[in-house]
Amino acid sequence: MKKALFTISVIALIALIGCKHDLQMAITELNGGSDTTVINPPPPVDTMICFESQILPLFVSSCAKSGCHDAITAEKDYILTSYQAIMEEIVPFNPNNSKFLEVMLLPATENDAMPPLPAARMTAEQIALITQWINQGAQNTTNCANTCDTTQFQYTAHIKPIMSTYCNGCHQGTSPSAGINTSTHAGLSAIAANGKLVGVTNHLPGFSFMPQNQPLMDACYRTKIQKWVLAGAPNN
Ligand code: HEC
């Protein structure tokens, strides 16, 4: 038993080292193949990544769009809206053999690169988050202890990551849905000012419901967004 545990730890360690290497390559790739500008990945988190609130919304907003892997189109029979479906091509503890991560790392010009052009590539932070989740065993963690704090609502630390998880999959790049870019402060502050950000995220009457085809976001996230909007949507 002890020996088995040891072997598993060694394999996990090798997988971790191997993936760090790939991650650096991926980041270099995302930087246009040059080593000079490096996006620093976020520091490794010591807490468990939460599948339900950090990974699932990322897959749904980046992959389960209409015309792609949503229930209606089901491109290549993948409907990427559930843990079970996502796990079809994810190998726990093994990011290098997890096809859904691999295709996100391919250069945009390759046929199998996902999400396909003209959609924007996944960001280095999103890749790092998915990689860490796989390295932690790709578990179906739900109802995760909520560490969200409604008194904290700065743009860079709090609002931007919510957009990255729930909105940017459709609203960034060269042809963002509805012409709205939620990945930049300029784009987001525009829909903050005209009331749409609060309207769509709270499913208020007269607004489209966002994130599209997903349930209301956690109340804490919506409160943070609302407080940030009321504070004048500062770039802080
Ligand atoms: C799966 C793709 C997808 C995701 C994820 C998504 N949107 Fe959208 N969004 C769309 C599409 C398509 C439209 C245009 C059709 C419509 O209004 O329903 C749109 C429209 C909008 C509009 C304009 C609505 C209006 O009434 O003018 C806003 C604002 C918006 N989205 C904000 C967001 C925000 C904020 C998020 C994240 C919380 C988000 N969206 C997530 C696809 C998406």
Residues whose N, C-alpha, C, O or C-beta is under 5 A from the ligand:
A	BS01	HEC	V60 S61 A64 K65 Y166 C167 G169 C170 S177 A178 I191 K196 L197 V200 F207 S208 M210 P211 Q212
